[in-house]
Amino acid sequence: MLEIRDLHAGYGQIEVLRGINLEVGAGEIVAVLGSNGVGKSTLNNNISALYKPFSGSIRFQGEDITGANSTEVVQRGLIHVPEGRRIFPNMNVRENLELGSQVRGKARRSQNLERVVEIFPRLKERFSQLAGTLSGGEQQMLAIGRGLMSEPVLLIMDEPSLGLSPLLVEQMFELISKINKEGMPILLMEQNAVQTLAIAHRAYIIENGVVAMQGTATEMARDPELRKNFKGTPEHVINFFYYVAEELRGIMAQLGFRTLAEMVGQTNKINSNKAISHYKAKGLDLSAILHTPDGYRERIVRNTEKQDHNLENVLDFQILKDSHRAMYRKEKMSLNYPINNTNRSVGAIVSNEISKIYGHLGLPEDTLNVNFTGSAGQSLGAFSAHGLTFTVEGNTNDYLGKGLSGAKLIIKKPAKATFVAEDNVIVGNVCLFGAVEGEAYINGIAGERFAVRNSGATAVVEGVGDHGCEYMTGGKV
């Protein structure tokens, strides 16, 4: 189907690929593996006619396309899903998908759209949402879906797992395998050798612009020579920690300790002379802080017993017990509970159960609606998954929506409250810390560092304290 012979390519006077030979047959997943900078993207760009090779030939379905332009390549059905997704952030999901059928597949746009949302049901739920507000995983689904809208004869994917969490990476490879099993040949450029070889039929390893190894994926996965082309082994990590341990043993011996446990709390061994001699700390005396009173010398100063966290009594287990129809039958349910500040991280265990059953895609929107009354403890909605909607009539502590992963959080003042919402703090500090997707609607002011490191969640709030939206890389506030 695709034949590449003695391909030399690069940029300007710099030759990146030197004599590449590669083939992709009907129905195959052919992997091209290699670290950053070895030429995988250069190979993609030349196949897709974004750049012209220095020499060599590229044949597709028996015809030479070496001199073709990118539009002609797309018209022939050779479709490129680029590295970094390259979606249009200010257009909604549906518009992005429909763009994929502008050159090829326009006559069957509706049928192709139905096929794409069947493969990626999450995209249908996000049709009217701006693509730039999607999570990284959803953006990758959108990029692949846009490629499928072009009715590819051969689909080229460049680093589809790049920047995704381990769970999403696993799901992405499952989806790629599913697309291939429906008859789609795929040329897959990746760094993730283990998971790529698990789904590929054949593979090539590029090193320094040349093919260093090739063969069936099964053979290569078992080949010890593979490690020579991917620098670093588990043994290197083990050896590193051996060296760390050996150095630590020497330091401990100098201090007179045999075990790490003996070192805990021994502040008398801390030498502050160097700090005191520094001009910024000249005259600083730490002796009062480091001193151990006589009465405490025989006391235990390290952890010697396990703490009972009373996890069996947390609110999440009651929610799991009451929400069986929503969790396992996807029936919409509404539950009501009082909540207080000892109920911490509510939603995390429920979301763990959802992710074990349905993966990152979770449940359909608003499947499980949980209404709370009172003052919630720290981290309400932490890591909460798609399909959960938490409504609190009251207020919440710090870290509301920490690591939010698709759920919807609504915090509103009590119905009988007489205070003005927009003039009063109703949620604590560092809300939506590290959130990746989901929504939060807050009928009041938030504390400091609101949405710090948010990368995909959307929030509506009456006001925020200092350092709001600090280090945000995505999402909208």
Phi, psi and omega per residue, in radians:
M1 nan -0.940 3.057
L2 -2.084 2.231 3.138
E3 -2.263 2.164 3.106
I4 -2.057 2.237 -3.065
R5 -2.221 2.159 3.009
D6 0.818 0.879 -3.056
L7 -1.418 2.168 3.010
H8 -2.036 2.214 -3.063
A9 -2.685 2.834 3.119
G10 3.063 -2.631 -3.071
Y11 -2.358 2.122 -3.104
G12 1.087 -2.159 3.127
Q13 -1.622 0.018 -3.069
I14 -1.644 2.075 3.109
E15 -1.595 2.102 -3.120
V16 -1.721 -0.799 3.136
L17 -1.821 2.321 -3.061
R18 -2.254 1.570 3.034
G19 1.378 0.791 -3.122
I20 -1.349 2.301 3.006
N21 -2.135 2.257 -3.032
L22 -2.732 2.566 3.107
E23 -2.390 2.553 2.994
V24 -2.251 2.160 3.124
G25 -1.692 2.963 -3.140
A26 -1.055 2.356 3.049
G27 1.348 0.046 -3.060
E28 -1.620 2.667 2.746
I29 -1.827 1.998 3.096
V30 -1.910 2.164 -3.090
A31 -1.719 2.477 2.963
V32 -2.066 1.959 -3.039
L33 -1.870 2.645 3.101
G34 2.866 2.779 3.141
S35 -1.376 3.116 3.113
N36 -1.052 2.413 3.021
G37 1.513 0.074 -3.115
V38 -1.513 -0.244 3.079
G39 2.092 0.177 -3.116
K40 -1.100 -0.844 -3.129
S41 -1.189 -0.592 3.069
T42 -1.076 -0.731 3.094
L43 -1.073 -0.809 3.100
N44 -1.003 -0.841 -3.073
N45 -1.113 -0.558 3.105
N46 -1.348 -0.671 3.076
I47 -1.081 -0.704 -3.101
S48 -1.431 0.051 3.094
A49 1.140 0.440 3.004
L50 -1.323 -0.462 3.031
Y51 -2.341 2.730 3.096
K52 -1.705 2.366 3.116
P53 -1.236 2.750 3.072
F54 -1.206 -0.726 3.121
S55 -2.840 3.022 -3.090
G56 1.727 -3.108 -3.074
S57 -2.371 2.630 3.052
I58 -2.242 2.078 3.137
R59 -2.058 2.373 3.136
F60 -2.259 2.118 -3.086
Q61 0.949 0.708 3.050
G62 1.482 -0.081 -3.108
E63 -1.972 2.488 -3.134
D64 -1.323 2.114 3.131
I65 -2.028 0.306 -3.078
T66 -1.028 -0.648 -3.112
G67 -1.714 0.092 -3.100
A68 -1.250 2.787 3.020
N69 -1.631 3.001 -3.019
S70 -1.131 -0.612 3.118
T71 -1.124 -0.749 3.112
E72 -1.100 -0.662 3.126
V73 -1.123 -0.745 3.111
V74 -1.138 -0.731 3.133
Q75 -1.060 -0.491 3.103
R76 -1.397 -0.188 3.093
G77 1.726 0.262 3.090
L78 -1.698 1.793 -2.932
I79 -1.954 2.317 -3.029
H80 -1.905 2.093 2.965
V81 -1.680 1.856 -2.918
P82 -1.318 2.802 3.011
E83 -1.128 2.464 3.125
G84 1.424 0.145 3.017
R85 1.290 -0.858 3.077
R86 0.932 0.706 3.051
I87 -1.383 2.951 3.127
F88 -1.687 1.797 -2.934
P89 -1.143 -0.479 -3.087
N90 -1.636 0.136 3.018
M91 -1.930 2.662 -3.114
N92 -1.387 3.069 -3.040
V93 -1.072 -0.804 -3.109
R94 -1.075 -0.766 -3.137
E95 -1.094 -0.700 3.081
N96 -1.064 -0.775 -3.140
L97 -1.126 -0.775 -3.105
E98 -1.137 -0.490 3.067
L99 -1.062 -0.521 -3.135
G100 -1.109 -0.327 -3.119
S101 -1.840 0.278 -3.124
Q102 -1.195 -0.691 -3.094
V103 -1.636 -0.642 -3.070
R104 -2.489 2.356 3.084
G105 1.632 0.151 -3.083
K106 -1.108 -0.617 -3.092
A107 -1.161 -0.453 -3.112
R108 -2.029 0.578 -3.054
R109 -1.018 -0.806 -3.091
S110 -1.096 -0.792 3.138
Q111 -1.117 -0.713 -3.139
N112 -1.176 -0.619 3.112
L113 -1.123 -0.727 3.096
E114 -1.081 -0.688 3.137
R115 -1.147 -0.727 -3.120
V116 -1.117 -0.798 -3.101
V117 -1.277 -0.334 3.016
E118 -1.224 -0.659 3.086
I119 -1.303 -0.709 -3.114
F120 -2.118 1.340 -3.096
P121 -1.034 -0.458 3.124
R122 -1.056 -0.568 -3.112
L123 -1.163 -0.590 3.127
K124 -1.124 -0.659 3.107
E125 -1.176 -0.350 -3.057
R126 -1.910 0.280 -3.039
F127 -0.850 -0.761 -3.050
S128 -1.635 0.037 -3.114
Q129 -1.491 2.456 3.091
L130 -1.081 2.350 -3.064
A131 -1.081 -0.546 -3.126
G132 -1.180 -0.274 3.141
T133 -1.661 -0.015 3.111
L134 -1.284 2.755 3.033
S135 -1.234 2.949 3.123
G136 -1.034 -0.734 3.128
G137 -1.121 -0.723 3.131
E138 -1.192 -0.639 3.090
Q139 -1.122 -0.642 3.099
Q140 -1.186 -0.688 3.048
M141 -1.041 -0.744 -3.135
L142 -1.104 -0.725 3.134
A143 -1.107 -0.746 3.111
I144 -1.187 -0.751 3.114
G145 -1.042 -0.708 3.095
R146 -1.078 -0.671 3.072
G147 -1.117 -0.706 3.142
L148 -1.179 -0.457 3.099
M149 -1.123 -0.353 -3.135
S150 -1.503 0.147 -3.135
E151 0.895 1.055 -3.061
P152 -1.128 2.497 2.934
V153 -1.529 -0.604 3.028
L154 -2.433 2.250 -3.116
L155 -1.839 2.176 3.098
I156 -1.821 2.188 3.132
M157 -2.064 2.195 -3.117
D158 -1.878 1.896 3.073
E159 0.902 0.987 -3.115
P160 -1.159 -0.352 -3.123
S161 -1.604 -0.012 -3.040
L162 -1.083 2.198 3.045
G163 1.398 0.098 -3.123
L164 -1.679 2.696 3.083
S165 -1.194 2.783 -3.139
P166 -0.934 -0.709 3.138
L167 -1.127 -0.768 3.135
L168 -1.187 -0.591 3.099
V169 -1.062 -0.799 3.139
E170 -1.062 -0.771 3.136
Q171 -1.160 -0.621 -3.129
M172 -1.131 -0.743 3.119
F173 -1.162 -0.600 3.070
E174 -1.106 -0.710 3.127
L175 -1.171 -0.694 3.110
I176 -1.089 -0.741 3.107
S177 -1.107 -0.697 3.126
K178 -1.099 -0.760 3.124
I179 -1.075 -0.724 3.133
N180 -1.136 -0.687 -3.118
K181 -1.165 -0.316 3.050
E182 -1.460 0.088 3.038
G183 1.885 0.073 -3.065
M184 -1.569 2.051 3.007
P185 -1.246 2.492 -3.045
I186 -2.366 2.318 2.958
L187 -1.806 1.996 -2.957
L188 -1.981 2.002 3.095
M189 -1.676 2.135 -3.034
E190 -2.627 2.771 2.941
Q191 -1.753 -0.426 -3.091
N192 -1.342 1.538 -3.010
A193 -1.164 -0.742 -3.025
V194 -1.089 -0.929 -3.079
Q195 -1.294 -0.520 3.092
T196 -1.166 -0.797 3.133
L197 -1.147 -0.423 3.136
A198 -1.208 -0.436 -3.117
I199 -1.966 -0.238 -3.058
A200 -1.419 2.777 3.023
H201 -1.601 -0.786 3.095
R202 -2.379 2.882 -3.101
A203 -2.619 2.649 3.015
Y204 -2.170 2.463 3.036
I205 -1.974 2.143 3.122
I206 -1.743 2.313 3.074
E207 -2.437 2.187 -3.141
N208 0.951 0.657 3.036
G209 1.434 0.090 3.117
V210 -2.257 2.785 3.082
V211 -1.364 1.965 -3.106
A212 -1.528 -0.530 3.128
M213 -2.604 2.682 3.015
Q214 -2.730 2.754 3.139
G215 2.752 -3.007 3.080
T216 -1.228 2.661 -3.112
A217 -1.090 -0.666 3.138
T218 -1.092 -0.804 3.130
E219 -1.087 -0.756 -3.067
M220 -1.223 -0.600 3.118
A221 -1.109 -0.478 -3.122
R222 -1.663 -0.140 -3.000
D223 -1.402 2.090 3.115
P224 -1.103 -0.377 3.126
E225 -1.171 -0.330 -3.128
L226 -1.006 -0.659 -3.101
R227 -1.120 -0.476 -3.140
K228 -1.166 -0.400 -3.110
N229 -1.709 -0.082 3.052
F230 -2.210 1.711 -3.012
K231 -1.063 2.382 3.136
G232 1.774 2.345 3.135
T233 -2.372 2.843 3.052
P234 -0.999 -0.585 -3.134
E235 -1.100 -0.574 3.098
H236 -1.102 -0.716 3.123
V237 -1.144 -0.761 3.128
I238 -1.048 -0.804 3.141
N239 -1.075 -0.672 3.125
F240 -1.023 -0.794 -3.124
F241 -1.241 -0.482 3.009
Y242 -1.071 -0.756 3.133
Y243 -1.134 -0.718 3.100
V244 -1.059 -0.794 -3.128
A245 -1.105 -0.699 -3.129
E246 -1.136 -0.740 3.114
E247 -1.135 -0.721 3.129
L248 -1.098 -0.683 3.126
R249 -1.063 -0.674 3.103
G250 -1.126 -0.744 3.123
I251 -1.141 -0.749 3.138
M252 -1.079 -0.701 -3.139
A253 -1.105 -0.697 3.108
Q254 -1.093 -0.579 -3.119
L255 -1.508 -0.199 3.121
G256 1.561 0.414 3.132
F257 -1.938 2.535 3.072
R258 -1.758 -0.526 -3.107
T259 -2.292 2.799 3.090
L260 -1.146 -0.607 -3.131
A261 -1.038 -0.638 -3.136
E262 -1.167 -0.393 -3.051
M263 -1.408 -0.398 -3.037
V264 -1.079 2.247 3.050
G265 1.419 0.023 -3.096
Q266 -1.497 1.221 -3.077
T267 -1.162 -0.322 3.131
N268 -1.163 -0.261 3.135
K269 -1.567 -0.080 -3.113
I270 -1.451 2.223 -3.118
N271 -1.752 2.011 -3.105
S272 -1.765 0.094 -3.066
N273 -1.033 -0.725 -3.089
K274 -1.130 -0.691 3.138
A275 -1.160 -0.705 -3.096
I276 -1.163 -0.586 -3.110
S277 -1.336 -0.265 3.111
H278 -1.215 2.477 -3.009
Y279 -1.083 -0.489 -3.118
K280 -1.298 -0.377 -3.087
A281 -2.101 0.388 -3.079
K282 -1.055 2.193 3.135
G283 1.526 -0.058 3.134
L284 -1.237 2.239 -3.106
D285 -2.007 1.960 -3.118
L286 -1.708 0.094 -3.010
S287 -1.059 -0.614 -3.132
A288 -1.165 -0.601 3.128
I289 -1.298 -0.695 -3.057
L290 -1.466 -0.203 -3.080
H291 -1.188 2.402 3.048
T292 -1.865 1.988 3.137
P293 -1.036 2.591 -3.094
D294 -0.977 -0.705 -3.083
G295 -1.149 -0.250 -3.084
Y296 -1.820 -0.041 -3.026
R297 -1.121 -0.532 -3.107
E298 -1.679 0.002 -3.131
R299 -1.395 2.673 3.085
I300 -1.289 2.216 -3.076
V301 -2.029 0.259 3.098
R302 -2.381 2.877 -3.128
N303 -1.231 2.143 -3.132
T304 -2.163 -0.002 3.113
E305 -2.496 2.675 -3.113
K306 -1.350 2.454 3.108
Q307 -1.481 2.395 3.086
D308 -1.572 1.919 -3.103
H309 -1.527 -0.048 -3.130
N310 0.945 0.672 -3.106
L311 -1.075 -0.496 -3.107
E312 -1.151 -0.269 -3.110
N313 -1.838 0.126 -3.088
V314 -1.232 2.696 -3.046
L315 -1.079 -0.538 -3.109
D316 -0.999 -0.665 -3.120
F317 -1.169 -0.578 3.056
Q318 -1.190 -0.695 3.106
I319 -1.108 -0.755 3.113
L320 -1.049 -0.725 -3.134
K321 -1.120 -0.681 -3.060
D322 -1.471 -0.247 -2.978
S323 -1.917 0.476 -3.043
H324 -0.985 -0.752 -3.100
R325 -1.137 -0.664 3.111
A326 -1.231 -0.742 -3.055
M327 -1.203 -0.725 -2.973
Y328 -1.926 -0.271 3.105
R329 -2.041 -0.072 -3.121
K330 1.065 0.537 3.063
E331 -1.503 2.404 -3.137
K332 -1.185 2.328 -3.137
M333 -2.391 2.719 3.050
S334 -2.310 2.203 -3.114
L335 -2.155 2.682 -3.094
N336 -2.296 2.341 -3.137
Y337 -2.534 2.556 2.884
P338 -1.308 2.705 -3.135
I339 -2.486 2.553 3.078
N340 -2.397 3.119 -2.969
N341 -1.329 -0.006 2.989
T342 -1.564 -0.141 3.061
N343 -1.508 1.640 -3.066
R344 -1.831 2.613 3.094
S345 0.964 0.591 3.119
V346 -1.091 2.252 -3.125
G347 1.883 -0.346 -3.080
A348 -1.201 -0.803 -3.126
I349 -1.216 -0.701 3.084
V350 -1.034 -0.761 -3.120
S351 -1.186 -0.587 3.050
N352 -1.052 -0.730 3.123
E353 -1.148 -0.724 3.113
I354 -1.069 -0.783 -3.090
S355 -1.196 -0.555 3.098
K356 -1.162 -0.581 -3.101
I357 -1.502 -0.792 -2.965
Y358 -2.016 -0.019 -3.098
G359 1.256 -2.844 -3.072
H360 -1.127 -0.456 -3.105
L361 -1.156 -0.476 3.051
G362 1.124 -2.662 -3.133
L363 -1.651 2.823 3.028
P364 -1.034 2.730 -3.065
E365 -0.981 2.377 3.075
D366 1.061 0.487 3.096
T367 -1.151 -0.796 -3.121
L368 -2.059 1.893 3.118
N369 -1.779 2.097 -3.122
V370 -2.062 2.134 -3.112
N371 -1.862 2.189 -3.139
F372 -1.993 2.582 3.048
T373 -2.221 2.154 3.127
G374 2.358 -2.720 -3.116
S375 -1.987 1.870 -3.055
A376 -1.317 2.574 3.096
G377 -1.337 -3.018 -3.090
Q378 -1.055 2.591 2.943
S379 1.121 0.585 3.011
L380 -1.007 2.311 3.119
G381 1.334 0.290 -3.128
A382 -1.053 2.219 3.083
F383 1.033 0.377 -3.009
S384 -1.203 2.457 -2.909
A385 -1.660 2.957 3.059
H386 -0.952 2.447 3.083
G387 1.736 -0.274 3.107
L388 -1.613 2.398 2.983
T389 -2.262 2.015 3.129
F390 -1.858 2.201 3.071
T391 -2.083 2.168 3.120
V392 -1.978 2.117 2.994
E393 -1.710 1.687 -3.034
G394 2.702 -2.107 3.109
N395 -2.703 2.986 3.141
T396 -2.346 2.768 3.085
N397 -1.451 -2.842 -3.115
D398 -1.149 2.835 2.997
Y399 1.129 0.468 3.007
L400 -0.937 2.267 3.067
G401 1.194 0.430 3.097
K402 -1.006 2.204 3.136
G403 1.104 0.471 -3.096
L404 -0.870 2.284 -2.983
S405 -2.195 0.614 3.046
G406 2.224 -0.258 -3.106
A407 -1.294 3.007 3.104
K408 -2.060 2.230 -3.117
L409 -2.066 2.261 -3.136
I410 -2.217 2.078 3.128
I411 -2.077 2.149 -3.109
K412 -2.407 2.716 -3.127
K413 -1.206 2.686 3.127
P414 -1.035 2.581 -3.082
A415 -1.050 -0.565 -3.096
K416 -1.561 -0.051 -3.095
A417 -1.216 2.504 -3.110
T418 -1.820 -0.104 -3.104
F419 -1.314 2.775 3.139
V420 -1.471 2.094 -3.010
A421 -0.988 -0.818 -3.025
E422 -1.267 -0.103 3.127
D423 -1.846 0.050 -3.018
N424 -2.321 2.507 3.102
V425 -1.339 2.253 -3.079
I426 -2.114 -0.295 3.074
V427 -2.305 2.754 -3.026
G428 -1.437 -2.730 -3.093
N429 -1.472 2.810 2.959
V430 0.984 0.668 3.069
C431 -1.214 2.582 3.125
L432 1.051 0.503 3.095
F433 -1.084 2.106 3.091
G434 1.179 0.359 3.127
A435 -1.128 2.477 -3.128
V436 -1.903 -0.517 3.034
E437 -2.930 2.899 -3.082
G438 2.115 -3.046 -3.063
E439 -2.392 2.564 3.062
A440 -2.411 2.278 -3.137
Y441 -2.173 2.014 -2.967
I442 -2.128 1.995 -3.101
N443 -1.526 1.127 -3.110
G444 2.882 -2.969 -3.103
I445 -1.665 2.535 3.064
A446 -1.733 2.785 3.120
G447 -1.334 -2.716 -3.066
E448 -1.330 2.816 3.052
R449 0.927 0.761 3.114
F450 -1.151 2.319 3.084
A451 1.091 0.496 3.100
V452 -1.103 2.300 -3.111
R453 1.045 0.415 3.012
N454 -1.139 2.322 -3.129
S455 -2.135 0.054 -3.128
G456 -2.996 -0.156 -3.105
A457 -1.422 2.692 3.088
T458 -1.945 2.336 -3.089
A459 -2.366 2.504 2.992
V460 -2.110 2.163 -3.061
V461 -2.540 2.598 -3.066
E462 -1.277 -0.405 -3.139
G463 3.093 2.848 -3.130
V464 -2.404 2.792 3.082
G465 -1.434 -2.772 -3.093
D466 -1.134 2.679 3.014
H467 1.076 0.545 3.086
G468 -1.099 2.524 3.081
C469 1.087 0.464 -3.107
E470 -1.171 2.338 3.099
Y471 1.033 0.401 3.093
M472 -1.168 2.401 3.091
T473 -2.027 -0.086 -3.129
G474 -3.006 -3.065 -3.103
G475 1.415 -3.021 -3.073
K476 -2.619 2.372 3.087
V477 -2.201 nan nan
